Amino acid sequence: MAQQDYYAILEVSREATAAEIKKAYRRLAMKYHPDRNPGNKEAEEKFKEIQRAYDVLSDEQKRAAYDRYGHAGVDGAAAGAGAAGFDDFAEAFSDIFGDLFGGGRRGRSQVYRGADLRYQLEITLEEAAHGTTKTLRIPTTETCDTCHGTGARPGTQPRVCPTCGGVGQVRMQQGFFSIQQTCPECHGSGSIVADPCPDCGGAGRVRRTRTLEVKIPAGIDTGMRLRQSGYGEAGINGGPPGDLYVEIRIKPHPIFQREGDDLHCEMPISITTAALGGEIDVPTLDGIAKLRIPPGTQTGKVFRLRGKGIRNVRNQGVGDLLCHVVVETPVNLTERQKELLREFEEIARENAERHNPRSKSWFDRMREFFTGETQ
């Protein structure tokens, strides 16, 4: 029976690159693998053909002989491809298994980036509005100065792990599949420290407290983060350090409440000022400002002082200060004050519609509600 062309079996051209052949093999092997086609003899035979074709075409010398002499040039090699083909199959799929099980083919030096750190910094509203500089003390890990991160005593070097050969992973054969796992002896580093560094105990890193200055930009708000590149924990086996993220929290303020770039505050005023009007002093983050209160001002009236809020950290626009007026009722009155207020009340009742229009309207609505009478 005539043998089918190996290029046709893998559905590639004779000019196909090694990468194209491998890609085609992976696709077809997954399609016809016996585990995915239980009991299907036709699929099993197809899988064997694919194995034989890949065994020849993936090897440069075998492929050259096949291209020159056809099947006659590789019959001996192809005949023994059954067992070896499964190893090739696992090799071709090792990158897939690495993605699935957290591994992959690795070099001898396992280099890892250091972990990121987070620091929560509490600042005042004034510091957030104007910007400041803070000195932080951050507990972290740094590369050991004695062994320079190798973990080995000075004058010695880590040796290649005998279990994994420095790869950092071992391969477990399960039927047709070969699964890579982290080496249990070196824990993925690929090396063994026989004589540990006395200062770091073989870890290559030591715990220290690092001091750094962080510039807080004007306008920063609660929840914003400042990234300090390279100030995280040291990397492993010479890997780059992580980053430090400074998360901002603004302390509650006794006067102002922040809402975005705007500030809000309550301004208590006397009955006299509310009735007659006048000028009052208003606190701002930049000092005292004057606010004109018109006659007849009621509780809840909001006055806006433009540009007295906080500068936006991104676009440099400035928010406003919104003053919420609260008319304060006097307490602990003297007899004379009470007498004057009673006299004032009597006078006000004579023309309530003029002096207290809101009260007059409210009492009219109440009477209408209970009696059904309208005026």
N, C-alpha and C positions, 0 to 999 in steps of 0.2 A: 504494500500500500504506500503510495507516494506521501512523503512528509510535507506538511504545509510550511510555507515560508515564515520564518520567525518574525520578520518585520510585519507581515500581514497579521500574524497572531496578536501582536501588540498594537496593531492598527497605527503604525507609524511609517514614515518614509525611510528609505535607506540613508538619507542625509540627516536624519534626526540626531539631535545632540544627546549627550548622556542624560541631561536633565529632562529632556522630553521623553526619553525612553523610561526613565524612572517614574515620571508622572503618569504615563500611560499604564505602566505596570501596576502602580498603586490603585488606579481607578478600576482596572479590570480584575485585579486580585480581590478587591473588596466586593466586587459584583458577583464573582463566581466562587468565593470562598465557601468550603463545605459547611462551615458553621452557620452561614447565612442561607444555605440551600440544603438543609438536612434531607437525606434520602434521594437527592437528585443526582443520579449517576452521570448524566450528561454534563451537569455543572462541575462535578468532581473531575471528569476527564478534561474539561476545558481549563480548569484551574491548573492541572498538571502540565498542560501544553504551555500555559502562560508562564509557569515556573521554569520550564526548560528553555523557553525563548529568552526569558529575562536573564537566566544564568549565563547564557552565551553572550547576549548583546550588552550586558552590563560590564563585561570584562573586555578590556581593550584588545588583548592578545587573541581571545576566543573570537571576538567580533571580526578582527582582521582575517583570521583563518576562515571564518564562515563567509565573509564577503568574497574571499578569493576562491575557495574550494567548495562552498556550499555545505550541505550536511555532512559530506564525507570528511571535511576538515575538522569537524567537532563532534563526531559521533561518540568517541570515547569519553569526552568531557561531559556531553549532554546526558550520557547514560547514567552518570553518577550524580546527577543534579537533584535527585529526589530528596535526600537528607539535607544536603547543603542548601537546597532551594529554600527550605524553611528558615534557615538563618538569614538568607538574603531577604526573605519576606519580612522578618522582624527588623532587619537593618533598614529596609526601605520605609518601614512605618515607625521607626524609632522617634522621629520628630513629632508624629501624631500622638504617640503614647506619652511623650514628654509633656505635651500641652495638656493632655487629659489628667495625668497623675502628678503634675507639678514638677516634672524633671526635664529631661532632654539631654542630648549629648553635650557634655561640657568639657572645657579644657582643664588643665591641671590646677590652675590658680582660680579658686572660687572667690570672686570679688563681689562684695555686697555694699550697697550704699547704706550709710548710717540712717538711723531712725529720725524722723522729724520730732520736734518738741513743741509743746504749747505752753505759753505763760500768760496768765491773766493779770493784767495791769489795771489798777483802779486809779483814776485821776479826777481832779476837780473840774467843774464846769468852766472855770476861768482858764485852766490849763488847756482844756479842749478847745476853747474859743481862740486863744492867742498862740497856742503851740508851746512846746517845752521840750526839754531834754531830760530823760530819766536814766539813772544808773541802775542796772539790773544785775543781780547775782543769780546765775543759772546753774543748778546742779546738772552735770552731764557726764558723758564719757569722752575721753580724748585718747588719741594714739599714745601708747606707752613710749616715753622718751628713751627708756633703757634698751628695749628690743626693737624699737621703730615699727611696732605693729606685727612683727613676725610671731611673737609669743614664745620664742626660744631664747635661752640664756645667751648673752653676748659671747661671740666666738663659735656658736653652734648654729645650725640651720634646721628647720623642720624637714623631716624625711617624707618621701612619697608613701602614701597609705598602701600597705601591702594587699589590703582586701579589694580595693577598687582600682589600684594602679594609678591613683592620682586623679581619676575622673570625677570622684565625688559621688558616684552612683554605682550600683550593682544591678545586673540584669537577672531577672527571674524568669525562667522558661515555664510557660503554662500551655501545654499542647502546642498548637501552631503559633501561639503568640509569645512574644518576649517583652516583658514589662520591666521598665527601669524604676528603681527605688533608691532613695537616699541611702548612702553607705552607712551601716550601723556603727562602724568603728570610728570614722573621721567625721561623721555627721554632715557630710556634704562638702567639707572643706578641701578634700583631696590630699591632705597632709596630716602627719602625726608629729606632735611636739614631744620628743623623748626627754629633753632636758628643759623644763619650763623656765621662763624668765622669773627671777625672784620678786620683781616688783608688781607684775600683773598676773602671775600664776599661770602663764601660758595663754591668757585671753587676748593679749595684744592690745588691750585697752584698759584704762584705769579711770576710776571715778574722781572727778574734780568739780570744783565750783568755778565757773567762768564769770568774770565781770565784764560787762559791756555797756556802752552808752547807746540809747535808742532815741532817735529824734522823733518827737510826736508832732505831726503837721497840724497847723491851725485848721479848725473845722471838723476834726475827727469826731466820730459819734460812737455810741455804745454798739458793740457787735462787730465793728470793723477790725481787721487784722493787719498787722504790719509784718512783712516777711523779712527775716534777717538771714540772708543766704549763707550757708556754711556754718551756722552756729548751732546746728543740731548735734546729735551724737556722732562719734567718729565711725567711719566705715570699717568693714572687716576685710582683712588681707589687703590693705592699701586702698580700699574703696573710698569714694568721696563721702564727706560728711553730709548729714541731713541738714534741714533748715529749721530755724526757730520761728514760730508764729506767735507774735504778741497780740493777744486779744484784749481789746479796750473795753473797760467798764467805767462809766461816769458816776461819781457819787451824787446822791440826792442833794439838791441845793436848797437852802432855807428860804429863798425868795423866788427863784425862777424855776419854771418847768419848761423843758425843751421839747419842741415838736418839729423835727427836721431842722431847718435853719432858723426857724422862728422861736422866740422866747415868749412865755406868758407869765404874768404876775398879777396878783390881786392888789388893788390900791384902795385902802379904806379912807373915806373922807367923811367929814362931819356933816350933820344935817344942815348947818348954816352954809357950808361951802357948796353943798348940793343944791340948796335953794337959791342962794345969792350968786353963786359962781365964784371963781377965784383962780389963783395960780398955785400949783403944788409942785413939790420936788419929787421926781421919779428916779429911783436907782436904775442904772444900767451897768453893763459889764465894763464900760469905759468911764464911769463916773456918774454925776448927777445931771439929769436933764429937767427942764421946766415943762410942765404940762398945764395948759389953760383949760379949766373946767367951766363950761357954759352954765348959766342959771337954769335951774329946773332939771339938773342931771339926775337920773334914776339909777338904782342899783342894777347891775348887769350891763350897763353901757360900756362898750369896748372902745378904747382909744388906741390908735396904731401910731407908733413912732418908727418911721421908716429908716432902715439902715442901722438900727440899734440891736439887731439880732446877731447871728453867727455867720461868719464867712464860710461859704461852701468849700469843702476840701477839694472838689474836683474842678468846678467852673469858676470859682472865686466870686460868685455872686453873694450878696449879703442879705440875710433875712431881716425881719422886723421884730420889734418888741410890742406885744399886745397887752395893754393895761386894762384889766377888768375891774370896773369901779364897784365898790361895796359901800353903801351909805351906812355908817355906823350909828346905832342907837346909843345915846349916852346912858351911863349907869351911875349908881351911887350919887344921885342928885341931892342937892341941898333943898331946904324948904323954899327958899327964894326961887331957885330954878324951877321947882315944881309949880310954884305959883305963876311964874311967867309962862310956862308951857300951857297951863290950864287957860290962862287969859288968851294965849295965842290960839288955842283950840276953839274957844268960843267965837273969836273973831273969824276964824277960818270957816266955821259952820254957817255963818251968815251968808256966805257966797261960796258954798262948797263946789258948785259946778265950775267956778272959775279957778279956785285954788287947788282943788283935789279932783280933777276931771276923771281920773281912773277909778277912784273910790266911788264917786257919784254914779258912774256907769255900772260898776260892779253891783252896788246896792240896788240899782234899778233892775238889773237882770235877775237878782235874787228874788226881789218882790214879784216879778213877773213869773218866776218859776213856781213859787208857792201859791200865789193867788190867782194867776191867770190874767191879772189886770195889766193893761198896757197904758202908757201915758202918751 
